[in-house]
């Protein structure tokens, strides 16, 4: 099947989930090749650019979309399989932003302190070596790190006519900032409105778990995805599936509530996968789950609860859709 290619112009970028008209209608099963702008909206291009001077917080985390999925209705499950992610530029940017990040006071954790220095780092991308280059700003230290592309944002329109900032992760997905949202992963999202209205953006060339300073190696991204629709069965919170793990993402504040949401959603998934009583699923989860922090910096914090498939009998989530999408992706 031929892929649909879409590169938004600057005036076609959107900055919310919900509240925007769809850019096009896509049929389930369609392959999309999409370009997305970096989280800073191309405002930081050198180490001399400062976020306090260049970044307009009204126009950060620009989204490509939204896309109307034919036949999608509230209560359905949208499956987005990430086939490939590749940098659309030869460099990425990261920054410490005043009063933003995990290791500084913020507007919500208010302390009597000066902001950390407004600083920008530029990482050169070496596609041949598949690395991004860290260059220290205060010494001559340099380090080549593996290129590990991911999408910081992927989500659908929220329910109830809500319009949410693209900086926010919630049950509709959004700015989860999970390194697990990478090539080879299938993202399952509950549909809240007719057509689902999904969008993607916030490409990261790499990011550590937690995104400690608040920004990853941010960069424009070329994304190839396959969009599928499952009638009914909407998960309450985003679920992810890779070849090796089942995962659930909780996003809230305080962080322990994010952890609880992910744990509860994984208990529910164990009940579905193995036909378990809730208490047995709870006990099994306790002995098997990992819970990496996706982000500790956004408007809500995100925690991924993951279970390794090799610990369990072989079962197929969503009737084996992930495996089918993996097979389809090989032929693209």
Secondary structure in CASP SS format (residue, H / E / C, confidence):
PFRMAT SS
TARGET T0000
AUTHOR 0000-0000-0000
METHOD secondary structure of the structure
MODEL  1
X C 1.00
X C 1.00
X C 1.00
X E 1.00
X E 1.00
X E 1.00
X E 1.00
X C 1.00
X C 1.00
X H 1.00
X H 1.00
X H 1.00
X C 1.00
X E 1.00
X C 1.00
X E 1.00
X E 1.00
X C 1.00
X C 1.00
X C 1.00
X C 1.00
X C 1.00
X C 1.00
X E 1.00
X E 1.00
X E 1.00
X C 1.00
X C 1.00
X C 1.00
X C 1.00
X E 1.00
X E 1.00
X E 1.00
X E 1.00
X E 1.00
X E 1.00
X C 1.00
X C 1.00
X C 1.00
X C 1.00
X C 1.00
X C 1.00
X C 1.00
X C 1.00
X C 1.00
X C 1.00
X C 1.00
X C 1.00
X C 1.00
X C 1.00
X H 1.00
X H 1.00
X H 1.00
X H 1.00
X C 1.00
X C 1.00
X H 1.00
X H 1.00
X H 1.00
X C 1.00
X C 1.00
X C 1.00
X E 1.00
X E 1.00
X E 1.00
X E 1.00
X E 1.00
X E 1.00
X E 1.00
X C 1.00
X C 1.00
X C 1.00
X C 1.00
X C 1.00
X C 1.00
X C 1.00
X E 1.00
X E 1.00
X E 1.00
X E 1.00
X E 1.00
X E 1.00
X E 1.00
X E 1.00
X E 1.00
X E 1.00
X E 1.00
X C 1.00
X C 1.00
X C 1.00
X E 1.00
X E 1.00
X E 1.00
X E 1.00
X E 1.00
X E 1.00
X C 1.00
X C 1.00
X C 1.00
X C 1.00
X C 1.00
X C 1.00
X C 1.00
X C 1.00
X C 1.00
X C 1.00
X C 1.00
X C 1.00
X C 1.00
X C 1.00
X C 1.00
X C 1.00
X C 1.00
X C 1.00
X C 1.00
X C 1.00
X C 1.00
X C 1.00
X E 1.00
X E 1.00
X E 1.00
X E 1.00
X E 1.00
X E 1.00
X E 1.00
X E 1.00
X C 1.00
X C 1.00
X C 1.00
X C 1.00
X E 1.00
X E 1.00
X E 1.00
X E 1.00
X E 1.00
X C 1.00
X C 1.00
X C 1.00
X C 1.00
X C 1.00
X C 1.00
X E 1.00
X E 1.00
X E 1.00
X E 1.00
X E 1.00
X C 1.00
X C 1.00
X C 1.00
X E 1.00
X E 1.00
X E 1.00
X E 1.00
X E 1.00
X E 1.00
X C 1.00
X C 1.00
X C 1.00
X C 1.00
X C 1.00
X C 1.00
X C 1.00
X C 1.00
X E 1.00
X E 1.00
X C 1.00
X C 1.00
X C 1.00
X E 1.00
X E 1.00
X C 1.00
X C 1.00
X E 1.00
X E 1.00
X C 1.00
X C 1.00
X C 1.00
X C 1.00
X C 1.00
X C 1.00
X C 1.00
X C 1.00
X C 1.00
X C 1.00
X C 1.00
X E 1.00
X E 1.00
X E 1.00
X E 1.00
X E 1.00
X C 1.00
X C 1.00
X C 1.00
X C 1.00
X C 1.00
X E 1.00
X E 1.00
X E 1.00
X E 1.00
X E 1.00
X E 1.00
X E 1.00
X E 1.00
X E 1.00
X C 1.00
X C 1.00
X C 1.00
X C 1.00
X C 1.00
X E 1.00
X C 1.00
X C 1.00
X C 1.00
X C 1.00
X C 1.00
X C 1.00
X C 1.00
X E 1.00
X C 1.00
X C 1.00
X E 1.00
X E 1.00
X E 1.00
X E 1.00
X E 1.00
X E 1.00
X E 1.00
X E 1.00
X E 1.00
X E 1.00
X C 1.00
X C 1.00
X C 1.00
X C 1.00
X C 1.00
X C 1.00
X C 1.00
X C 1.00
X E 1.00
X E 1.00
X E 1.00
X C 1.00
X C 1.00
X C 1.00
X E 1.00
X E 1.00
X E 1.00
X E 1.00
X E 1.00
X E 1.00
X E 1.00
X E 1.00
X C 1.00
X C 1.00
X H 1.00
X H 1.00
X H 1.00
X H 1.00
X H 1.00
X H 1.00
X H 1.00
X H 1.00
X H 1.00
X H 1.00
X H 1.00
X H 1.00
X H 1.00
X H 1.00
X H 1.00
X H 1.00
X H 1.00
X H 1.00
X H 1.00
X H 1.00
X C 1.00
X C 1.00
X C 1.00
X H 1.00
X H 1.00
X H 1.00
X H 1.00
X H 1.00
X H 1.00
X H 1.00
X H 1.00
X H 1.00
X H 1.00
X H 1.00
X C 1.00
X E 1.00
X C 1.00
X C 1.00
X E 1.00
X E 1.00
X E 1.00
X C 1.00
X C 1.00
X C 1.00
X C 1.00
X C 1.00
X E 1.00
X E 1.00
X E 1.00
X E 1.00
X E 1.00
X E 1.00
X E 1.00
X E 1.00
X H 1.00
X H 1.00
X H 1.00
X C 1.00
X C 1.00
X C 1.00
X C 1.00
X C 1.00
X H 1.00
X H 1.00
X H 1.00
X H 1.00
X H 1.00
X H 1.00
X H 1.00
X H 1.00
X H 1.00
X H 1.00
X H 1.00
X H 1.00
X H 1.00
X H 1.00
X C 1.00
X C 1.00
END
